[in-house]
Amino acid sequence: MDNESLEKKIKGYRLFAAFFNLRSRFKANRKKIFFMMNNDSGPSGNCGVMQRRVKEKGYRTYVLKNAHKRFGKNIFGAFRFFVIKSFQMASCGTIFLDDTFLPMAYCNLQKDVQIAMLWHGTGTLKKFGLDTTAGRLKDLEQICDSKITHLFVASEYTKKIYKGCFGLPEDRVFVTGSPRSDELFRAAAEGEDIRDKDKFTVLFATTFRENVPGEAPYYEIRTLLRKLQSKNRNIQVLLRLHPHVSRELKGRTEYFMFGNCADVSGHDNLNYIMKRADVLVTDYSSICYDFAVLKRPILFYVPDLDYYKEEERGFYEDYESFVPGPVFKRIDSLGDEILKLSSDMAHPDLSKQTEFMDIAYAFKDSDSANRIMEVLKL
């Protein structure tokens, strides 16, 4: 975000905070909980899981989704965001976040209000947060992050990284597991299998690039789809675009479509999509952390690896040795590997995933949400 765009948005941040601060003069209600679903508003996201759990315990909940912030010239939409949502948020004793919410930099929070950061990914490969921002934006993020009372992570390894990304002391970071993983661990433990027995399903889910066209690395997908269909008509591809990319390419996804491909970007339950897949193709996305729970092959397609490492965000580890699966820079090599895995005789090597899981998860169970509620005394 350039400084000019940021300065324009700051006016909106201050307006939201003005209404929030008006309501925050009155005591917050511990039986009310607010969910800031900025990145993942689906039922399988971290906030979605936690909202369902607290509702079961009788808490009243309010939600602010990313869509609520895109109201254009709709007067009611503006009133809902700036007035209704700010008042709701200020009335709650606990606020869950799945991303940094910049208006909070100007919000006056009561001392006993709990700000629980769940983030929207179970772990990370790429750098993010305070490790990538600069200037005024970094200043705002630091102010927002300093108000977090509880940051929940999945492992000690992730804790070391995240406490730096959010600039938090160690005693505010809690290793509990990630709520979004609970269902996947349960499914794996119970042997649940909802895959299509007549199809070999590939989930193609890659992340957002900030400094290259939105369609990268999708520009070669038609080549991949043609190859797969010509060799094995029982292969189907589920295309999951990052939300930023999906908005940028709205109305243009037919460019990537072919007979054996379906765009599932709009499906709100990512866990369901993952459980349908036989193999995941991804790049720098944290989805690899979640899919690894299912103990199925993960392929990493990174035609721009050198550029991303040097010019975009960069990584916390040596990418090629750290990721839990083989790395491909050419679309034809990726296609060959998918065809190999689709064979009935395939025996994929998942040894790297086993090592990765030991780093990624302190708890390999479905109790993350329970542990978070215990910490927050909900």
N, C-alpha and C positions, 0 to 999 in steps of 0.2 A: 504494500500500500504506500503510494507516494505521499509526501507531506501535504500537498494541496488537497488531496482526497481525504486524508486523515483530519485536517483542520475543519473541513465541511462536516464530517461525521461527528466531530467533537461537540458541535452545537446540539446535535440530537442526543448525544450521550448526556450532556448537561441537563437537557430538558427532561429526559427520563429520570435522572437523579433528583431533579427538583421535586417532582411528584413523589418519588420514593422517600425523600427526606421529610416531606410534609407528613406522610403517613407514619414514618418511623419514629415520630415523637411519642407515639402511643406504643404500649408494650406489645411485643410480638407474642403470638400464640404457639405454645409448644406442640399443640395437636394439629397444627397446620404445617404442611411441607410443600416447598416450591421446587419444581424441576425445570432447569434450564437445559432444554434439549436443542442445543445449537447445531450439533453435527449428526446425531442419530436419534430420530424421533420414533423409531420403530419399537415394537414390543420386546425385541431381543437385544436392544442396546442396553448399556449400563443403567441409564436413567429409567428406561422402560421396565426393566426387571425390578429395580428398587421401588418404583412407583407401585407396581402390582403388589409387592410384599408389604409396604406400609399401609396400603389400602386394606389389606387383609387384617391388619391390626387396628383398624378403626380410625386412622389418620385421614384428615381432609387434605386433598392435594390439588395443586394448581400447576399448569404447564405453560411454558413459553417456548414455542417452536421457532425454528429459523424462518418458517413461512410467515409468522406473525410480524417479522421485521421488514417484509417486502410488501408494503401496503400501497406504494405508489401514490396516486392522488385520491385514494379512497379515504374519506374523512372518518368513517367509522373505524376503518383499519388503523388509522393514526391514533384515534382516541383509545382504541383497545390496547395498543402497544404502550403509548406514553402514560396513560392514566390508569386504566384497569389493571394491566399487568404489573405496573410499578407498585400500585397499592397492594395487590395480592402478594407480591414478592416481599414487601416491607412488613406484611402482617404475619409472616411465617417464622417459626422458631428454628427451622432447618432449611437450608437452601442447597440443593444438589446441582452440580455443574458437570457438563461433559466437554467444556471448552472454556477458554477465558472470555468473560463477558465484559467488554471495555467500559460500559456505563458504570460498572461497579467502582471504578476509580474515583467517581464523584459521589458515591452513595455513603451516607453515614449509617453504619451498622451498629445495632445495639450490642453490648459486650457479650451477652449470653447467647447470641444467635450463632448457630453452627453453619459454617460454609464448607461443604464436603465436595471436594473435587474427585470425580470418578474418571475423568478423561474419556475419550471415545475409542481408545485402542487399548488392548491388553498389554502391549509392549511397544517397542520402537526399534527400527533399524536406522532411520534417518534422524538427523538432528532437528530439534524443534524448540518452540518456546523461547526463553531468554537466550538460548544458545544460537539463535538465528536472527533475532530482531535487533534493531539499532535505532538510535535517535529518539524522537518523541514517542514512537510506538512502543519502544522498549521501556521507556519511562512509565507509560500508562500500564503496560503489562505488569511491571514490577509492583506498582501500587495495587493493582487488582489481586495479584498473586499473594501479596503480603497479608491479605484479608482471609486467605484460606486457613481454616482451623484444622482440617483433616484432609490429607491427600492419601488416597487408597491405591495400592499397587499390588501386583501379583507375585513378586519375588524380591529377594534381597538384591539381586542384580539390577532389577528395574528400579528399586528404591535409590540406588546410588546415582542412576542417571536422572530420574525424575526430580529428585530434590534440587539438582542443579538447574534443570529446565524451568522450575518454578521458584527458585531462589528461597527455598524453605529450610528451616532447621530440621534436624533428624527427628526430633520428638513430635513433629507434626505429620510425619509420613508413616503410614501403617500398612504392614504386609498382611493382607487379608485374602487376596485373590480378586479376580475380576468377575462381577455379577454376570456379564454376558457369556462367560465360559461355563457357568453352572449347568445350563441345559445340555451343552456339548459333552461335559464330563458324565452327566447322567445317561445320555444316549449311548456313549461309548461303554459305560459300565454295564448297561442293560442289554447291549448288543442290538440296539435299535437300528434298523436299516430300511430307509425309505427310497433307496435308489431304484431307478428304472432298470429292471432285469433285462430288458430287450435293447437297452441303449447304453453306450459308454459316454458318460456325461463329464464334460470339461467346463469348469467354472473359470472364466477369464476375468480377473478382477485386479486392476492395476490402479495406481494412485495418481494424484494431481501433479502436474509440472507447472512451476510458477513462471518460468522464463522461456518456454517453448510452446508451440501451438497446442491447443487443447486436445487435438486428436492423437498426438503421440502418447503412447506407442501403439495406437490403434490403426495407424495408416496402412499397415501391412496385414491387417486381419483378414481381408478378403482373400489374399494369397493363401493364408493358412487354412481358411475355411474351404476353399476350392480343393486344396491338396488333401485335406482330411476326407472330404466327401467322395473324391475320386478313388480313394484307397479303401475307405471303410464307411459305408452309408449308415452304419449303426452308431456313428459318433455324433453327438449333439453338443453344441457349445452354448453356454449361458453367459452372456456378456453383462458384466456388472460395472457400470461406469461410476467413478468417484462423483459425489454430488456436485462439486464445482464443475467438473467436465460435463456432466449430464445437463446442467443448466446452460453451459456454453454451447453445447451441440444440440439443444432442443430443436426437434424438427429435422435434424440432419442425420439421425442414427441409421437411416436406411442406407447410408453410404457404407456402413460396416456390415449390413445384413447380407446373409446368403441363405440358401435353403435349410441349412442345418444349424442355424444360429437364432437364438431368441434373446431379446434385450430384457433383462430382469432388473434393470436399474431402479425401476419404480416400486419394486416389491419391498414392503416394509419390514419383512422378517428375514434378516440375513442368515440366521442360524438354520432356518428351513432350507434356504438355497444351498448352504454349505453341506447340509446333510444329504442333499440330493446328488452331490457331485462325487465322481470317482477320483478326480484329480483336480488340483488347483493350479492355475497359471497366474502368477503375480509378479511383482517387481520389488518396490521399496515400501509396500503397504504393510501395515501391522496385521492384516488379515491372516498372514502366515502363522501368527501365534495362536489364533483361534482354530484354524483348520488342522494344525498339528495334533490337537486333542483327539481328532477322529482317526489318527494313525493311517492316513492315506497319502499318496504321493503329492509332493509340492514341487512345481517347476518354476524357475525364476527366469523371466524373459526381460533382459535389460540391454537393448540395443544402444542406449545412451549412457551406459555405466560410467565411462570415463568423464563425460561431460557433467553428469549429475554429481559425481564425486568432487570435481574441481570447481564447477561453476554454479551448481545449485546448492543444496543443503549440506551434502556430505554425510558421513556416517560415524557412529560411535565405535565400530569395530571394522576389521578388514572384511568387507562385504562378502567376497567369494568364499572365504573359509568359515564365516559365521552362519550364513543362512542354511536352513535345514533341507537342502535339496540341490540338485544340479542347476548350474547357471548357463543360460544360452543368450548369445548376442545376435544370432541369425535366426530368422523366422523358419527357414527350411530345416535347420537342426532341431528346433523346437517341435516342428511338425513330425519329424522322424521319431522323436522320443514319445510323443503322444500316441502315435501309431503302434509303437512297440508296447506301450503300457496297455493299449486296448486289446491286445492279443490275449486269448484265454490261457496262454502259457506264460504270461508275464509274472515275474517274481520281483517286485520292486525292492530296492535296498533302502530301508528306512532307518539305518543306524544313526545317521546325522540328526534325524528327528528325535531319537531317544536322548541324545546328548543335549539337544536344544531344549527339550521339555524340562530337563533337570535345571537348566538355567532360568527358563521362563516362568516356572511355576513352583512356588514353595508348597502349595497344596494342590493335590490332584484329586479334587473331590467337587461336589456340587453345593458346598456350604458357604461360598464367598459372601452372598447377600446376608446370611445369618451373622457372620463375623462382623460385617460392617454395622449391622443394626446393634450388635452388642457394644461395639466401640462408641457409637453415638447414643447409646442408651435409649433406643427407640422401641 
